[in-house]
């Protein structure tokens, strides 16, 4: 199955996060990028793997925590392949950051 597509905004967020991490730990930044690609593969294979969070975004959006990182992948499962629309740090104000998805 095709991996989830990463929308431009989510790709920019991933690059920004990797650059931030790379200041202190370039290997961890590369690992973050690999974790995002792995998540895209899992989401592409299993589009319903993520959880719905109606308190943060309506359907068709789902949420997946990146394994080993404090980042959340937000994607739309109503497309083939699914589309990752945001990659955000879990400690941020998700309600404010994601209000444009409503």
N, C-alpha and C positions, 0 to 999 in steps of 0.2 A: 504494500500500500504506500501511497505517496505521503511524505511527511507534511505536517501542517505548514501552510505558507506563513511567513512572518511579514506582517504589514510594515511599511516604512517607519511609522511612528514607533512600533515595538522594536524594530531593528536599531533605531537611533537610541532608544532607552537601553538596549543591551550594550551598545558600543559605549555609551556614557558610563554605565555601571562598570564595564570592564576597564575603561580608562581610569576610573576612580580607584579601583582595586589594584590596578597595575602600578600605581605610585609606590605602594608598599610591597606588593607581591605579584610580580608578573606571571608566575606559574599559576597562582589562584585565579588570575584574570583569564588565562587560557582555559582553565578548568571550568570557569563560569560559562564561557562561550560553548564549551563542549556539553555542559549540562543543559543549556538552552537548546542546542541541536538535538540532544537525546530526547528532551521533552517534546520537541516538534515531531520527532519520529513516533513517540508513544501516542501523542494526540492524533496523528495521522492514522495510525493503526486502530486506535480505540477512541473515537471521537467523544464518547460519553464518559471517559475516565475522570474528568473533572467534576467538581461539585457546583451546583447552582447556588448562587448567593443573591436571592431576590432583594435582600436589604442593600446590596451594592449595585446590582445591574439586572435588568430583565432578561428573560430568555431572548435570544439563544446563547447568552454568554455563560461560560463556565470558568472555573478557577482551578489551577494546579499549582501546588507549592513546588518550587525547584528543589530537588534532592540535594541536601548539603549546603544550601544557600538561603538567605532570608528574602528571596524574591518570589513573587507570584506571577504566574503566566495567566493572562486573561485571553480567552479565545472564543470565537463564535463557532458553534458546532453545526450550524445550518447550511454550511457550504462544503463542497467536496473539491479539494481537501479543506479541512477546517482552517480558519484564519486566526493567527495569534495577533491580537490588536494592541495589547499592552504588556509590558514587563516592568513591574513596579516593586519597590522595596516594601516588605510587609509592615515595616514600622511607620510608614507614611500614612497620611490621612486618606485612606482608600475611598471613603465616601466622597470627599472633595475631588480627588484625582479622577474618579471614574464617573462623575456626574454627567459627562458628555455622552456616556453610553445609554443613558435613559431617554 
